[in-house]
Amino acid sequence: MRVSGSLQARPTRAAVSPSPLVRGAAASALVLALGGIDDPEPPLPAVVPPAAAARGAAGAAALCGPRTVPEGAACVPLPAPGAPLPEGGAAALSDPASARPAGAGTRSQAHEHIPRRPERPASAAAYTFPIGAPDGPPGFLLVEDAPAGAGTLPAAGFVAAIGAARPEPPSWLGGIDIAATRGERVAALRLEGQEGKAEVIFVGALSGITVATAHDVRDGDRVRRYVLLHGHLDRPGPGVVAGARLDAGDVVGYAGETGSPGLVRLRLEARQIREGARIEELDPKRITDAAVTVPCDLRNVLPLRQGASL
């Protein structure tokens, strides 16, 4: 029998199975899609405490806020990125009252400064100084370096005090200037908490003729090293050479005007030696480098006057 063309059976196409690679890719995509439906929020990162917190007075923790960094027992403030430092340096950011008045001197200001600890007295009357009467604090000067050719002043570099000596330093930032008479005796100090004798680590030209002494000071569970700079001396004391050991009251030197023509004074500055810095291995003139020492408020280390209390 003949089958018409319209009814003639057409060959059927066999079903083509997907390749194993295609099946695997599809299965993986399905698993990933289903697995992401109910994913919980990723956990917040754990807060990791610092390995070692800075320590404050008597071993208490020094809590440093934003834009400050721990430096031993203190928090050193940092200026805002790109912002100019105020008069008085970075310390003025946290203690504007301690800044040197505008126009008072051309001494470069430190970018770091360890401020007075709150438990230490604010008044100079509470402390003993290396110069002056034993029953009271000396007078303090506000010093201005005069520009060359200013009026009837003598040679360029002449310096003068603004006003009379006063009972409080105009600023504790970066050191103080103490009124003196030429040849007046400058005595070694035993700093608050000091262990052992002071060691002379530098004698030479820095702020005029300068004698620098190193002091080991107990602070809680550690010992810190401080440097006292005695500047503008007329001459060092007898036997005062690098390596000499001084007791409290020994003669460091005699007041003068070296490096300070026209004004007899004692420039006194305290600096804390950075942890890990070894003064003995450095050029002695680098003791004021910011990488080696940090300026410190003298009231943190000066010995208390008899009868004064915290």
Helices and strands as residue ranges (DSSP letters): G 5-7, H 20-35, G 57-59, E 68-71, E 74-77, H 91-94, G 96-98, G 124-126, E 143-145, E 159-161, E 176-179, E 185-187, E 194-205, E 209-219, E 222-236, E 245-246, E 251-255, E 265-273, G 279-281, G 284-288, E 293-296, G 298-300
